[in-house]
Amino acid sequence: MAEECTHDCSSCTANCSSRENAIPKEPVNQYSNVKHVIAVMSGKGGVGKSMVTASLAVATAKLGYKVGILDADITGPSIPKSFGIHERAIGVDEGIVPAVTRTGVKIMSLNLLTEHETDPVVWRGPVIAGVVKQFWTDVYWGDIDYLFVDMPPGTGDVPLTVFQSLPVDGILVVTSPQDLVSMIVAKAVNMATLMNVPILGLIENYSYFECPDCGMRHRIFGESHIAEVAVENHLPVLAQLPIDPAIAAAVDAGMVENIEPNGLADTASIVTSMLK
């Protein structure tokens, strides 16, 4: 028997008719104008979601759009390091000022607020969720065409907070070629359905390794199942990205803006055209 509704939707995922009226979206910073919000999520860690977020943001900026990244992976923020950003954020009358990368991407991450980058975040879920909301309401984003939200893995507190509090236009799901991708995508699809947020498509990372000598492609993580999963869930496959040691080295060196993973430029064009 279902539990009686308490009318407190903050920790509930039930798809009831009162949800839209019960949880109004949080207002963006009053001095900012964000046109589109895109959540980048994965069902598990270790699939390169943050790299995809960073590279996709750079590719979108190169198309001439004003782009930002809200790093919602509070306990494992990696976006600033990918761009080689180490300074702390400052506050002005309009709000917290995000860092700006060489290509003009605006970034807000907890690593810009802690005294040391290696300081652990030992917070409970509600506190983390509150910080994510503040990154939306208190950060002086200015004019942004596309704000990418780098989500933590899974379907827990932070994704729930993002989908309930931010006006998310669509979700990009990052996966790897392993067998469990079907289950992972199904979880993301089910959560998106509950929260009434469309999934724009799938991005498969680590799809293959291309030998630099002979050009042959090797499926390090096994044969891809992304096409079947996409058909099952009626979703497009937006990109299949290779394993590239040069990309990993660039990200570690804070030079993500110097790389262009195969397929992400086209993906940026497709995603932006979906949301115009």
C-alpha positions as CSV (number, residue, x, y, z in Angstrom):
1,M,0.0,0.0,0.0
2,A,1.4,3.4,-0.9
3,E,2.3,5.8,1.8
4,E,0.1,8.8,2.4
5,C,1.4,11.9,0.7
6,T,3.0,14.4,3.0
7,H,3.0,17.1,0.3
8,D,6.8,17.5,0.8
9,C,8.2,16.8,-2.7
10,S,11.8,17.6,-1.8
11,S,12.8,14.0,-1.5
12,C,10.1,12.3,-3.5
13,T,10.2,11.1,-7.1
14,A,6.5,10.1,-7.5
15,N,5.1,11.3,-10.8
16,C,1.9,12.8,-9.2
17,S,-0.3,15.5,-10.8
18,S,0.6,18.1,-8.2
19,R,4.4,18.0,-8.8
20,E,4.5,20.9,-11.2
21,N,2.6,23.2,-8.9
22,A,4.3,21.8,-5.8
23,I,7.9,22.6,-6.8
24,P,8.4,25.9,-8.5
25,K,11.8,26.2,-10.2
26,E,14.4,28.4,-8.4
27,P,14.9,31.8,-10.0
28,V,18.3,32.4,-11.7
29,N,20.5,35.1,-10.4
30,Q,18.6,38.4,-11.0
31,Y,21.5,39.9,-13.0
32,S,21.8,36.8,-15.3
33,N,20.0,35.5,-18.3
34,V,20.4,31.8,-19.0
35,K,18.6,30.6,-22.1
36,H,19.1,26.9,-22.0
37,V,20.2,24.4,-19.3
38,I,21.6,21.0,-20.3
39,A,22.3,18.3,-17.7
40,V,25.1,15.9,-18.5
41,M,24.7,12.7,-16.5
42,S,25.9,9.1,-16.2
43,G,24.6,6.1,-14.4
44,K,28.0,5.2,-13.0
45,G,31.4,6.8,-12.4
46,G,34.5,6.4,-14.5
47,V,32.9,6.9,-18.0
48,G,34.5,10.3,-18.6
49,K,31.4,12.4,-18.1
50,S,33.3,15.5,-16.9
51,M,35.7,15.3,-19.9
52,V,32.7,15.1,-22.2
53,T,31.0,18.0,-20.4
54,A,34.1,20.2,-20.7
55,S,34.9,19.3,-24.3
56,L,31.3,19.8,-25.4
57,A,31.1,23.2,-23.7
58,V,34.3,24.2,-25.5
59,A,32.9,23.0,-28.8
60,T,29.7,24.9,-28.2
61,A,31.7,28.1,-27.4
62,K,33.6,27.7,-30.7
63,L,30.3,27.8,-32.5
64,G,29.9,31.4,-31.3
65,Y,27.6,30.8,-28.3
66,K,28.0,32.1,-24.7
67,V,28.6,29.0,-22.6
68,G,28.9,28.1,-18.9
69,I,29.5,25.0,-16.8
70,L,27.8,24.5,-13.4
71,D,29.9,21.8,-11.7
72,A,27.2,20.0,-9.7
73,D,29.6,17.1,-8.8
74,I,30.2,18.7,-5.4
75,T,32.2,15.9,-3.8
76,G,34.3,15.2,-6.9
77,P,34.7,18.5,-8.8
78,S,37.1,18.2,-11.7
79,I,36.0,20.8,-14.2
80,P,38.4,23.6,-13.0
81,K,41.4,21.3,-13.2
82,S,40.5,20.3,-16.7
83,F,40.7,24.0,-17.8
84,G,43.8,24.7,-15.7
85,I,41.9,27.1,-13.4
86,H,43.1,27.3,-9.8
87,E,42.1,30.7,-8.5
88,R,39.3,31.3,-6.1
89,A,36.0,32.9,-7.0
90,I,35.2,36.4,-5.8
91,G,32.0,38.1,-4.8
92,V,30.5,41.3,-6.1
93,D,27.2,43.1,-5.6
94,E,25.7,41.1,-8.4
95,G,26.7,37.7,-6.9
96,I,29.6,35.2,-7.1
97,V,31.7,35.8,-10.2
98,P,32.5,32.6,-12.1
99,A,35.9,31.9,-13.5
100,V,36.3,32.4,-17.2
101,T,38.5,30.1,-19.4
102,R,40.6,31.1,-22.4
103,T,37.8,30.3,-24.8
104,G,35.3,32.3,-22.8
105,V,33.5,29.4,-20.9
106,K,32.3,30.5,-17.5
107,I,32.7,28.0,-14.7
108,M,31.4,27.7,-11.2
109,S,32.7,24.8,-9.0
110,L,33.2,24.2,-5.3
111,N,36.9,24.0,-6.0
112,L,36.8,27.7,-6.7
113,L,35.4,28.3,-3.2
114,T,37.5,26.0,-0.9
115,E,40.8,27.2,0.6
116,H,42.6,24.2,-0.9
117,E,41.7,22.2,-4.0
118,T,42.3,19.0,-2.1
119,D,40.0,19.9,0.8
120,P,37.4,17.0,1.2
121,V,33.7,17.8,1.1
122,V,32.3,16.0,4.1
123,W,28.7,17.1,3.8
124,R,25.3,15.4,4.0
125,G,23.0,15.4,1.0
126,P,20.8,18.4,1.9
127,V,23.8,20.7,2.3
128,I,25.2,19.6,-1.1
129,A,21.8,20.1,-2.7
130,G,21.7,23.6,-1.2
131,V,25.1,24.5,-2.7
132,V,23.9,23.3,-6.2
133,K,20.9,25.6,-5.9
134,Q,23.2,28.5,-4.9
135,F,25.3,27.9,-7.9
136,W,22.1,28.8,-9.9
137,T,20.7,31.5,-7.8
138,D,23.7,33.3,-6.4
139,V,26.3,33.1,-9.3
140,Y,26.5,36.1,-11.6
141,W,26.4,34.2,-14.9
142,G,25.5,37.2,-17.0
143,D,24.3,36.2,-20.5
144,I,24.5,32.5,-21.2
145,D,23.1,30.7,-24.2
146,Y,23.9,27.2,-23.0
147,L,24.7,26.2,-19.4
148,F,26.0,22.7,-19.0
149,V,25.4,21.0,-15.6
150,D,28.1,18.4,-14.8
151,M,26.2,16.0,-12.6
152,P,27.6,13.4,-10.2
153,P,27.1,9.8,-11.2
154,G,23.8,8.1,-10.5
155,T,20.3,9.2,-9.7
156,G,20.6,10.5,-6.2
157,D,20.1,13.7,-4.3
158,V,21.9,16.1,-6.6
159,P,20.2,15.0,-9.9
160,L,16.9,15.2,-8.1
161,T,17.7,18.7,-6.9
162,V,18.8,19.8,-10.4
163,F,15.8,18.5,-12.1
164,Q,13.4,19.9,-9.5
165,S,15.1,23.3,-9.0
166,L,16.6,24.2,-12.4
167,P,14.7,24.7,-15.7
168,V,16.5,21.8,-17.4
169,D,15.8,21.7,-21.1
170,G,17.3,18.3,-21.8
171,I,19.7,15.6,-20.6
172,L,22.7,14.1,-22.3
173,V,23.6,10.6,-21.0
174,V,27.3,9.5,-21.2
175,T,27.9,5.8,-21.2
176,S,30.7,3.3,-22.0
177,P,30.5,0.1,-24.1
178,Q,30.1,-2.3,-21.2
179,D,27.2,-4.8,-20.9
180,L,25.6,-2.9,-18.0
181,V,25.0,0.1,-20.2
182,S,21.4,-1.0,-20.9
183,M,20.5,-1.0,-17.2
184,I,22.3,2.3,-16.7
185,V,20.5,4.1,-19.5
186,A,17.2,2.6,-18.4
187,K,17.7,4.2,-15.0
188,A,18.4,7.6,-16.5
189,V,15.4,7.3,-18.9
190,N,13.1,6.4,-16.0
191,M,14.3,9.3,-13.9
192,A,14.0,11.7,-16.8
193,T,10.4,10.4,-17.3
194,L,9.6,10.9,-13.6
195,M,10.9,14.4,-13.7
196,N,9.4,15.3,-17.1
197,V,12.8,16.2,-18.6
198,P,13.6,15.0,-22.1
199,I,16.8,13.1,-22.9
200,L,18.4,14.6,-25.9
201,G,20.6,11.6,-26.7
202,L,23.4,9.2,-25.8
203,I,27.2,9.8,-26.0
204,E,29.3,6.7,-25.8
205,N,32.8,7.3,-24.5
206,Y,35.7,4.8,-24.7
207,S,34.1,3.2,-27.7
208,Y,37.4,2.0,-29.3
209,F,41.1,2.6,-29.5
210,E,42.5,3.3,-32.9
211,C,46.1,2.1,-33.4
212,P,48.3,5.0,-34.5
213,D,50.4,2.6,-36.6
214,C,47.9,0.6,-38.6
215,G,44.7,2.5,-38.1
216,M,42.8,-0.6,-36.9
217,R,40.2,-0.1,-34.2
218,H,40.3,-2.2,-31.1
219,R,37.2,-2.5,-28.8
220,I,39.0,-2.4,-25.4
221,F,35.8,-2.6,-23.4
222,G,34.1,-5.0,-25.6
223,E,31.6,-4.6,-28.5
224,S,29.3,-1.6,-28.3
225,H,25.7,-2.1,-27.3
226,I,24.8,1.6,-27.7
227,A,22.8,1.2,-31.0
228,E,20.5,-1.5,-29.5
229,V,20.0,0.5,-26.3
230,A,19.2,3.6,-28.3
231,V,16.6,1.8,-30.3
232,E,15.1,0.3,-27.1
233,N,14.7,3.7,-25.6
234,H,13.9,5.6,-28.8
235,L,17.0,7.9,-28.4
236,P,19.6,9.1,-30.8
237,V,23.3,8.2,-30.5
238,L,25.0,11.6,-30.7
239,A,28.6,10.5,-30.6
240,Q,30.9,7.5,-30.1
241,L,34.2,8.8,-28.7
242,P,37.5,6.9,-28.9
243,I,40.1,6.1,-26.2
244,D,42.8,8.7,-26.8
245,P,45.8,9.0,-24.4
246,A,46.3,12.6,-25.8
247,I,42.9,13.6,-24.5
248,A,43.6,12.2,-21.0
249,A,47.0,14.0,-20.9
250,A,45.5,17.3,-22.0
251,V,42.8,17.1,-19.3
252,D,45.3,16.2,-16.6
253,A,47.4,19.2,-17.8
254,G,44.5,21.6,-17.6
255,M,44.5,22.0,-21.4
256,V,41.0,20.6,-22.4
257,E,40.5,23.6,-24.6
258,N,43.4,22.4,-26.8
259,I,41.7,19.1,-27.8
260,E,38.8,18.3,-30.1
261,P,37.5,14.8,-29.5
262,N,36.2,13.2,-32.6
263,G,32.5,13.8,-33.0
264,L,31.9,16.4,-30.3
265,A,31.9,19.3,-32.7
266,D,29.1,17.7,-34.6
267,T,27.4,16.8,-31.4
268,A,27.5,20.4,-30.2
269,S,25.9,21.5,-33.5
270,I,23.1,18.9,-33.1
271,V,22.4,19.7,-29.5
272,T,22.2,23.5,-30.0
273,S,19.9,23.0,-33.0
274,M,17.6,20.9,-30.8
275,L,17.2,23.7,-28.3
276,K,16.9,26.7,-30.5
